[in-house]
Amino acid sequence: MNLVSGIHHVAVITADIDRFIDFYTDVFEMPVIFQETTPAFRHALLRAGPQSVLHAVEMPDNVHSFGSKNMFGRGHIDHLALNVPTESAFEIIRRKLIDRGVSDGAIADLGSVLNLSFFDPDGMHIEVCLIVDTTLKGFHQPRPYRSPNKS
């Protein structure tokens, strides 16, 4: 039995919360459900799913407010991966990322998951995942994705 039902929130330090909110509300259509300015910092909660939240905290002078491109050298939490519910949502997000110039649109086929990687405006590595096999069996090394609709 699994005693947890998912991840409630991920807290992310950002140099510019307005830029962060603009990016995530535009590309992922995440609604802002809470926003506050305190004496210590500004922060906001963005709904990332029915029970999941992205918690952005603005700390421009914090050394961690900008990400690193060095995989597994990024700190305790290396990157964030977001599930999308449908192929259509995956393609809409992919197009928005290409239009913003943060992705070339290349999709990696990992067997049971299709994966699209990019760096957000703070340089944080983000992955967009479409589960194509809910058993999650058959994971393999990333391969270039070839759409069954294209020859």
Residue frames relative to the residue before (quaternion, step in Angstrom):
aa qw qx qy qz dx dy dz
M 1.0000 0.0000 0.0000 0.0000 0.00 0.00 0.00
N 0.3201 -0.7196 0.5860 0.1906 3.54 -1.09 0.80
L 0.2903 -0.7971 0.5080 0.1496 3.58 -0.66 1.07
V 0.6997 0.3654 -0.2789 0.5469 3.60 1.25 0.03
S 0.3303 -0.7638 0.5257 0.1766 3.58 -1.15 0.58
G 0.7840 -0.2108 0.1266 0.5700 3.59 1.22 0.16
I 0.5865 -0.5449 0.4529 0.3924 3.54 -1.30 -0.19
H 0.3866 -0.7358 0.5110 0.2190 3.58 -0.76 1.03
H 0.7938 -0.1877 0.1324 0.5632 3.60 0.76 -0.96
V 0.2079 -0.7034 0.6601 0.1623 3.48 -1.39 0.34
A 0.2449 -0.7665 0.5789 0.1316 3.57 -0.82 1.02
V 0.0777 -0.8001 0.5946 -0.0175 3.55 -0.86 1.05
I 0.3021 -0.7271 0.5878 0.1858 3.55 -0.93 0.93
T 0.0445 -0.7998 0.5984 -0.0148 3.56 -0.91 0.96
A 0.4874 -0.6474 0.5008 0.3042 3.55 -1.22 0.52
D 0.8045 0.1276 -0.0188 0.5797 3.59 1.13 -0.66
I 0.2683 -0.8109 0.4984 0.1486 3.59 -0.11 1.25
D 0.6171 0.5424 -0.3632 0.4394 3.61 1.02 -0.65
R 0.6459 0.4978 -0.3092 0.4893 3.59 1.00 -0.83
F 0.6287 0.5432 -0.3198 0.4554 3.59 0.99 -0.89
I 0.6821 0.4804 -0.2843 0.4723 3.58 0.82 -1.02
D 0.6336 0.5361 -0.3334 0.4472 3.61 0.91 -0.86
F 0.6776 0.5017 -0.2923 0.4513 3.58 0.86 -0.99
Y 0.7546 0.4179 -0.2318 0.4497 3.60 0.66 -1.07
T 0.6448 0.4829 -0.3424 0.4835 3.62 1.07 -0.52
D 0.6686 0.4884 -0.3061 0.4698 3.60 1.05 -0.69
V 0.7508 0.4131 -0.2390 0.4566 3.59 0.60 -1.10
F 0.8154 0.2656 -0.1157 0.5012 3.59 0.79 -1.00
E 0.3486 -0.7642 0.4698 0.2715 3.58 1.33 -0.09
M 0.2739 0.7525 -0.5360 0.2675 3.57 1.05 0.85
P 0.3111 -0.7542 0.5390 0.2097 3.61 -0.68 0.97
V 0.4253 -0.6475 0.5645 0.2848 3.55 -1.17 0.66
I 0.1448 -0.8211 0.5489 0.0597 3.58 -0.64 1.10
F 0.7827 0.0441 -0.0324 0.6200 3.57 1.28 -0.23
Q 0.0717 0.7744 -0.6265 0.0510 3.55 -1.07 0.76
E 0.0645 0.8109 -0.5734 0.0976 3.57 -0.90 0.92
T 0.2002 -0.7247 0.6434 0.1445 3.52 -1.26 0.61
T 0.0832 -0.7872 0.6109 0.0136 3.56 -0.73 1.11
P 0.6677 -0.4748 0.3525 0.4522 3.62 -1.18 0.09
A 0.7095 0.4697 -0.2562 0.4587 3.60 1.12 -0.64
F 0.8005 -0.1257 0.1340 0.5705 3.62 1.02 -0.75
R 0.3900 -0.6290 0.5989 0.3061 3.51 -1.44 0.09
H 0.0729 0.8016 -0.5927 0.0295 3.56 -1.07 0.63
A 0.1192 -0.7790 0.6141 0.0422 3.52 -1.33 0.42
L 0.2618 -0.7245 0.6143 0.1705 3.52 -1.28 0.55
L 0.0992 -0.7800 0.6172 0.0289 3.56 -0.87 1.02
R 0.4163 -0.7113 0.5093 0.2476 3.57 -0.81 1.03
A 0.1375 -0.8138 0.5637 0.0321 3.56 -0.69 1.18
G 0.7796 -0.0673 0.0456 0.6209 3.59 1.29 -0.04
P 0.7687 -0.3797 0.2284 0.4613 3.59 -1.24 0.07
Q 0.8118 0.1141 -0.0399 0.5713 3.60 1.04 -0.77
S 0.6251 0.5443 -0.3245 0.4557 3.59 1.21 0.42
V 0.1013 -0.8012 0.5898 -0.0013 3.52 -1.03 0.91
L 0.2486 -0.6985 0.6493 0.1697 3.52 -1.22 0.69
H 0.1410 -0.8087 0.5703 0.0310 3.58 -0.55 1.22
A 0.1067 -0.8104 0.5759 0.0121 3.57 -0.34 1.29
V 0.0703 -0.7831 0.6180 0.0010 3.54 -0.92 1.00
E 0.2926 -0.7753 0.5384 0.1527 3.58 -0.67 1.14
M 0.1724 0.7431 -0.6239 0.1699 3.54 -0.73 1.20
P 0.1601 -0.8623 0.4712 0.0935 3.60 0.42 1.22
D 0.7148 0.4385 -0.2661 0.4753 3.61 1.10 -0.55
N 0.4946 0.6516 -0.4306 0.3813 3.59 1.27 0.01
V 0.5114 -0.6698 0.4440 0.3046 3.61 -0.87 0.92
H 0.6969 0.4686 -0.2731 0.4693 3.60 1.19 -0.43
S 0.4479 0.7104 -0.4487 0.3054 3.60 1.23 0.18
F 0.7233 0.2967 -0.2243 0.5818 3.60 1.29 -0.09
G 0.4478 -0.7190 0.4756 0.2373 3.55 -0.94 0.93
S 0.3729 -0.6859 0.5774 0.2390 3.51 -1.41 0.08
K 0.4312 -0.7019 0.5035 0.2608 3.56 -1.08 0.66
N 0.5709 0.6174 -0.3694 0.3956 3.61 1.27 -0.17
M 0.3388 -0.7681 0.5100 0.1873 3.56 -0.23 1.31
F 0.8427 0.1038 -0.1711 0.4999 3.51 -1.02 1.04
G 0.6304 0.4448 -0.3584 0.5256 3.55 1.25 0.47
R 0.4912 0.7096 -0.3814 0.3314 3.55 1.30 0.26
G 0.6843 -0.4486 0.3072 0.4860 3.58 1.19 -0.12
H 0.7989 -0.3240 0.2119 0.4602 3.51 -1.34 -0.14
I 0.7419 0.1795 -0.1409 0.6305 3.60 1.01 -0.76
D 0.3334 -0.8076 0.4628 0.1499 3.54 -0.48 1.25
H 0.7961 -0.1435 0.1281 0.5738 3.60 0.88 -0.88
L 0.3934 -0.6850 0.5668 0.2339 3.53 -1.37 0.21
A 0.0763 -0.7785 0.6217 0.0399 3.58 -0.98 0.85
L 0.1757 -0.7964 0.5765 0.0510 3.55 -0.84 1.07
N 0.3411 -0.7134 0.5752 0.2094 3.57 -0.92 0.94
V 0.1523 -0.7378 0.6452 0.1273 3.54 -1.21 0.57
P 0.5198 -0.7095 0.3893 0.2735 3.59 -0.97 0.83
T 0.8234 0.1355 -0.0305 0.5502 3.62 1.06 -0.65
E 0.6386 -0.4996 0.4163 0.4115 3.55 -1.31 0.30
S 0.6234 0.5530 -0.3334 0.4409 3.57 1.03 -0.79
A 0.6628 0.4879 -0.3027 0.4806 3.61 0.90 -0.91
F 0.6139 0.5499 -0.3361 0.4559 3.59 1.03 -0.82
E 0.6991 0.4685 -0.2721 0.4667 3.58 0.86 -0.96
I 0.6177 0.5296 -0.3531 0.4619 3.63 1.00 -0.71
I 0.6709 0.4829 -0.2938 0.4799 3.58 0.89 -0.94
R 0.6240 0.5439 -0.3340 0.4508 3.59 0.96 -0.86
R 0.6674 0.4980 -0.2961 0.4679 3.60 0.89 -0.94
K 0.6561 0.5100 -0.3155 0.4582 3.62 0.93 -0.86
L 0.6540 0.5057 -0.3144 0.4665 3.59 1.00 -0.79
I 0.6280 0.5121 -0.3247 0.4877 3.59 1.04 -0.76
D 0.6642 0.5164 -0.3016 0.4485 3.60 0.89 -0.95
R 0.6882 0.4565 -0.2761 0.4917 3.61 1.08 -0.67
G 0.4737 -0.7059 0.4187 0.3193 3.59 1.26 -0.13
V 0.5510 0.6213 -0.4033 0.3844 3.61 1.17 0.39
S 0.7668 0.2114 -0.1511 0.5869 3.59 1.29 0.03
D 0.3834 -0.6868 0.5608 0.2583 3.54 -1.19 0.60
G 0.5422 -0.6627 0.3673 0.3633 3.59 1.32 -0.02
A 0.4273 0.7115 -0.4678 0.3038 3.60 1.25 -0.01
I 0.1966 -0.7778 0.5919 0.0781 3.55 -0.91 1.01
A 0.2426 -0.7497 0.5989 0.1430 3.56 -0.97 0.91
D 0.2804 -0.7266 0.6084 0.1523 3.54 -1.00 0.95
L 0.0766 -0.8124 0.5780 0.0052 3.59 -0.58 1.18
G 0.6734 -0.4615 0.2927 0.4979 3.58 1.22 0.40
S 0.8392 0.0398 0.0100 0.5423 3.57 0.05 -1.25
V 0.7485 0.2884 -0.1739 0.5712 3.59 1.30 -0.07
L 0.2335 -0.6999 0.6516 0.1759 3.53 -1.18 0.72
N 0.1213 -0.8260 0.5503 -0.0151 3.55 -0.87 1.02
L 0.0707 -0.7607 0.6451 0.0107 3.53 -1.03 0.94
S 0.1297 -0.8177 0.5596 0.0375 3.61 -0.65 1.11
F 0.1033 0.7664 -0.6306 0.0652 3.53 -1.23 0.62
F 0.3787 -0.6732 0.5709 0.2784 3.55 -1.36 0.04
D 0.3963 -0.7258 0.5099 0.2371 3.58 -0.80 1.01
P 0.7399 -0.4315 0.2587 0.4465 3.65 -1.20 0.11
D 0.6733 0.4511 -0.3028 0.5015 3.62 1.20 -0.37
G 0.5635 -0.6214 0.3773 0.3924 3.59 1.27 0.04
M 0.4433 0.6804 -0.4705 0.3451 3.60 1.23 0.26
H 0.4212 -0.6919 0.5294 0.2522 3.56 -0.95 0.92
I 0.0194 -0.7899 0.6114 -0.0434 3.57 -0.78 1.11
E 0.1334 -0.7612 0.6281 0.0906 3.53 -1.15 0.69
V 0.2119 -0.7261 0.6400 0.1354 3.54 -1.15 0.74
C 0.0973 -0.8339 0.5432 -0.0098 3.56 -0.65 1.16
L 0.1089 -0.7467 0.6534 0.0598 3.52 -1.06 0.88
I 0.2741 -0.7616 0.5659 0.1566 3.57 -0.54 1.16
V 0.1342 -0.8124 0.5658 0.0443 3.57 -0.65 1.13
D 0.7445 0.1853 -0.1496 0.6238 3.58 1.32 -0.17
T 0.3051 -0.8107 0.4742 0.1577 3.56 -0.20 1.30
T 0.5607 0.5703 -0.4106 0.4379 3.63 1.20 -0.16
L 0.2723 -0.7990 0.4760 0.2466 3.56 1.34 -0.42
K 0.4105 0.6604 -0.5047 0.3750 3.57 1.13 0.69
G 0.7576 0.4199 -0.2720 0.4193 3.54 -1.19 0.35
F 0.2696 0.7421 -0.5612 0.2481 3.59 1.07 0.60
H 0.0545 0.7791 -0.6239 0.0288 3.56 -1.09 0.69
Q 0.7123 -0.4105 0.3349 0.4604 3.55 -1.31 0.09
P 0.5936 -0.5851 0.4013 0.3799 3.61 -1.04 0.65
R 0.0391 -0.7557 0.6537 0.0015 3.53 -1.11 0.87
P 0.5699 -0.5522 0.4454 0.4147 3.60 -1.10 0.45
Y 0.4057 -0.7199 0.5148 0.2282 3.56 -0.95 0.93
R 0.1044 -0.7580 0.6418 0.0515 3.53 -1.01 0.89
S 0.3830 -0.7442 0.5049 0.2111 3.56 -0.49 1.22
P 0.4628 -0.6764 0.4866 0.3024 3.61 -0.92 0.82
N 0.6281 0.5488 -0.3314 0.4409 3.61 1.23 -0.34
K 0.7091 0.3935 -0.2464 0.5307 3.61 1.26 -0.23
S 0.3626 -0.7401 0.5222 0.2191 3.54 -1.05 0.71
